[in-house]
Amino acid sequence: MVYQSTEELDAQLKDLPPLPRPNRVVLTTPTHFDVEYVINPHMSENVGTVHKEVAWQQWKAVRAAYAALDAEPVVVNGQSGLPDMVFCANQTLPFFDPASNTKGVVLSRMHSEHREDEVPYYGRFFEDRGYAVETLPEDLDADFEGMGDALWHPGRRLLWGGYGYRTSPEAYEALSELLDVPVVLLRLTDPDYYHLDTCLCPLDAEHALVAPEAFDDTGRALIESLFDTPIEVPDHEARHQLACNGHCPDGKHVLIQEGCEETDERLRANDFVPVELDTSEFLKAGGSVFCMKQMVW
């Protein structure tokens, strides 16, 4: 159930079980957010440059945008010594099985030791709220960075799995078995696009924002085979403004870094509504809207 090329695909999207959109958003306060080390190219010139008061105001605007779209945020408090904990898409992969009405999360295994201690906080957070908390097999030697690299296809029980920089391909075999879902693997080929959520943004079942330069020919073919309308993002907006790290929580509105003018035009041409937000302080660490939230059922 792990597919690496279009030749291996043996089912159409419409044949897969439906999956409702997650309707709750988790956000983590940026109390301790900073750039204190370098674990992706975006951080390399930004150590010690975060304006913390500005970051707080930008975070509050993100929180307000979700509330305005009827997704009232559940807030986790950031912890001292964990400056990247604010990027709460990375520590877990939420899941929901409509057939059994089971909801839970799979805990990540962070590639960088700087981020390993973030994961237990989220494990306790979700366990306290009644979610099933799952882990990858103990004997599996593999990294996995949650929804930084594993993205649900809107409306269907299908996972897109990015690998190459932070997540090991072997992790997806275990995830496919654990969650009983097919996984489509995409190899990331450019270090600026170190997570799948920096270069692929599923909008609805048919549309996705895509940074073509992030993938090889095989990956681009897989995306084109399962999304009716991939919307190409100009490289300068994807690479420097993380346009593909936007988020479409409702199939209509796209929360996106301000100033992505060409991407906004292409969204409007496909009947989406861009909602611009300034996440410039978080871009210094290599993240924008998608990284800053976690959607759960």
Beta strands, then each sheet from edge to edge (+ up, - down):
strand 1: 2-3
strand 2: 24-28
strand 3: 73-76
strand 4: 92-97
strand 5: 102-107
strand 6: 132-134
strand 7: 150-152
strand 8: 159-163
strand 9: 183-187
strand 10: 200-202
strand 11: 207-210
strand 12: 229-232
strand 13: 253-257
strand 14: 273-277
strand 15: 293-296
sheet 1: 1+ 9+ 8+ 7-
sheet 2: 3+ 2+ 15-
sheet 3: 4+ 5- 6-
sheet 4: 10+ 11- 12-
sheet 5: 13+ 14+
end
